[in-house]
Amino acid sequence: MTAGEVVVEEATEVDDELVSAMAALVPQLSSSAPPPGPGELAAMVGSPASVVLVARRGVAGPIVGTLTLALFRIPTGVQAIIEDVVVDQAARGSGAGAALVEAALARAKAAGARRVDLTSRPDREVANRLYRRLGFEQRRTNVYRFDLEKSAERHPHPAGRLPPEAG
Ligand SMILES: CC(C)(COP(=O)(O)OP(=O)(O)OC[C@H]1O[C@@H](n2cnc3c(N)ncnc32)[C@H](O)[C@@H]1OP(=O)(O)O)[C@@H](O)C(=O)NCCC(=O)NCCS
């Protein structure tokens, strides 16, 4: 294995390196979501439902990218969803993104998943091209989102709960 080769591993503990890597990478994915701190990372790493993968340049090299695989049992099978794929700007185009996704597919298969889902905004052109190149096919389905924060502003009562009866 050469020093510059991309190596993907599962994060099994939270250390300063992982916290710093997330602090550098998450803003390159989302301008609104704050990076996870040590507590949030510990929750992710410690849960069987979230597999945190990191890509390094070389076995002991720096973390250059990350991906989280959500993996949990639902009535119809093992659900596997790829989330939050991001590679540091300076390391892009070297196969780290592809290596992360390939590793997630292997991990999902080993866990008994029959398929792996992900969503990606159409304007993320590089990402969409990457997923198609790796064999992802576009599904015909409706993707919905309920915004709990907006809804709380509009309706002070939590979704799904009726306000208490007056009187
Ligand atoms: C999408 C992303 C994870 C891909 O990571 P990556 O390590 O660059 O991925 P790869 O090197 O495996 O492939 C990148 C593609 O860009 C091309 N590329 C070449 N040089 C490049 C460069 N300097 N910068 C970016 N892409 C480059 C690669 O050849 C490859 O093209 P192809 O898929 O048409 O073959 C990365 O661009 C990224 O973090 N983007 C911002 C966050 C994002 O959009 N995440 C996806 C959320 S759904």
The ligand as an SDF file (V2000), in Angstrom:
LIG
                    3D

 48 50  0  0  0  0  0  0  0  0999 V2000
  -18.9710   14.5690   -3.6260 C   0  0  0  0  0  0  0  0  0  0  0  0
  -17.5960   14.4040   -2.9760 C   0  0  0  0  0  0  0  0  0  0  0  0
  -17.7850   13.6880   -1.6460 C   0  0  0  0  0  0  0  0  0  0  0  0
  -16.7300   13.5260   -3.8860 C   0  0  0  0  0  0  0  0  0  0  0  0
  -15.5010   13.2990   -3.2240 O   0  0  0  0  0  0  0  0  0  0  0  0
  -14.1560   12.9920   -4.0570 P   0  0  0  0  0  0  0  0  0  0  0  0
  -13.1720   12.4210   -3.1100 O   0  0  0  0  0  0  0  0  0  0  0  0
  -13.7580   14.1650   -4.8480 O   0  0  0  0  0  0  0  0  0  0  0  0
  -14.6910   11.8250   -5.0060 O   0  0  0  0  0  0  0  0  0  0  0  0
  -13.8930   11.0160   -6.1080 P   0  0  0  0  0  0  0  0  0  0  0  0
  -12.4780   11.4820   -6.1700 O   0  0  0  0  0  0  0  0  0  0  0  0
  -14.1320    9.5780   -5.8100 O   0  0  0  0  0  0  0  0  0  0  0  0
  -14.6780   11.4130   -7.4330 O   0  0  0  0  0  0  0  0  0  0  0  0
  -14.9150   12.7820   -7.7300 C   0  0  0  0  0  0  0  0  0  0  0  0
  -15.2120   13.0780   -9.1660 C   0  0  0  0  0  0  0  0  0  0  0  0
  -14.6950   14.3960   -9.4310 O   0  0  0  0  0  0  0  0  0  0  0  0
  -13.6130   14.3170  -10.3620 C   0  0  0  0  0  0  0  0  0  0  0  0
  -12.5130   15.2280  -10.0050 N   0  0  0  0  0  0  0  0  0  0  0  0
  -11.3070   15.2490  -10.5470 C   0  0  0  0  0  0  0  0  0  0  0  0
  -10.5570   16.1950  -10.0040 N   0  0  0  0  0  0  0  0  0  0  0  0
  -11.3110   16.8040   -9.0700 C   0  0  0  0  0  0  0  0  0  0  0  0
  -11.0680   17.8440   -8.1540 C   0  0  0  0  0  0  0  0  0  0  0  0
   -9.8970   18.4790   -8.0990 N   0  0  0  0  0  0  0  0  0  0  0  0
  -12.0380   18.2120   -7.3160 N   0  0  0  0  0  0  0  0  0  0  0  0
  -13.2260   17.5830   -7.3530 C   0  0  0  0  0  0  0  0  0  0  0  0
  -13.4990   16.5700   -8.2090 N   0  0  0  0  0  0  0  0  0  0  0  0
  -12.5580   16.1870   -9.0620 C   0  0  0  0  0  0  0  0  0  0  0  0
  -13.2300   12.8710  -10.2620 C   0  0  0  0  0  0  0  0  0  0  0  0
  -12.5670   12.4600  -11.4250 O   0  0  0  0  0  0  0  0  0  0  0  0
  -14.5620   12.2050  -10.1350 C   0  0  0  0  0  0  0  0  0  0  0  0
  -15.3160   12.3220  -11.3280 O   0  0  0  0  0  0  0  0  0  0  0  0
  -16.2840   11.1930  -11.8920 P   0  0  0  0  0  0  0  0  0  0  0  0
  -17.2200   10.7940  -10.7860 O   0  0  0  0  0  0  0  0  0  0  0  0
  -16.9830   11.8310  -13.0340 O   0  0  0  0  0  0  0  0  0  0  0  0
  -15.3700   10.0660  -12.2680 O   0  0  0  0  0  0  0  0  0  0  0  0
  -16.8800   15.7610   -2.7820 C   0  0  0  0  0  0  0  0  0  0  0  0
  -16.8400   16.4250   -4.0190 O   0  0  0  0  0  0  0  0  0  0  0  0
  -17.5210   16.6620   -1.7420 C   0  0  0  0  0  0  0  0  0  0  0  0
  -17.2540   16.5220   -0.5500 O   0  0  0  0  0  0  0  0  0  0  0  0
  -18.3960   17.6000   -2.1860 N   0  0  0  0  0  0  0  0  0  0  0  0
  -19.0270   18.5740   -1.2760 C   0  0  0  0  0  0  0  0  0  0  0  0
  -20.0400   17.9170   -0.3750 C   0  0  0  0  0  0  0  0  0  0  0  0
  -21.0560   17.1090   -1.1560 C   0  0  0  0  0  0  0  0  0  0  0  0
  -21.6060   17.5480   -2.1490 O   0  0  0  0  0  0  0  0  0  0  0  0
  -21.3410   15.8880   -0.6300 N   0  0  0  0  0  0  0  0  0  0  0  0
  -22.3220   15.0040   -1.2000 C   0  0  0  0  0  0  0  0  0  0  0  0
  -23.5840   15.1280   -0.4430 C   0  0  0  0  0  0  0  0  0  0  0  0
  -24.8930   14.1660   -1.1930 S   0  0  0  0  0  0  0  0  0  0  0  0
  1  2  1  0
  2  3  1  0
  2  4  1  0
  2 36  1  0
  4  5  1  0
  5  6  1  0
  6  7  2  0
  6  8  1  0
  6  9  1  0
  9 10  1  0
 10 11  2  0
 10 12  1  0
 10 13  1  0
 13 14  1  0
 14 15  1  0
 15 16  1  0
 15 30  1  0
 16 17  1  0
 17 18  1  0
 17 28  1  0
 18 19  1  0
 18 27  1  0
 19 20  2  0
 20 21  1  0
 21 22  1  0
 21 27  2  0
 22 23  1  0
 22 24  2  0
 24 25  1  0
 25 26  2  0
 26 27  1  0
 28 29  1  0
 28 30  1  0
 30 31  1  0
 31 32  1  0
 32 33  2  0
 32 34  1  0
 32 35  1  0
 36 37  1  0
 36 38  1  0
 38 39  2  0
 38 40  1  0
 40 41  1  0
 41 42  1  0
 42 43  1  0
 43 44  2  0
 43 45  1  0
 45 46  1  0
 46 47  1  0
 47 48  1  0
M  END
$$$$
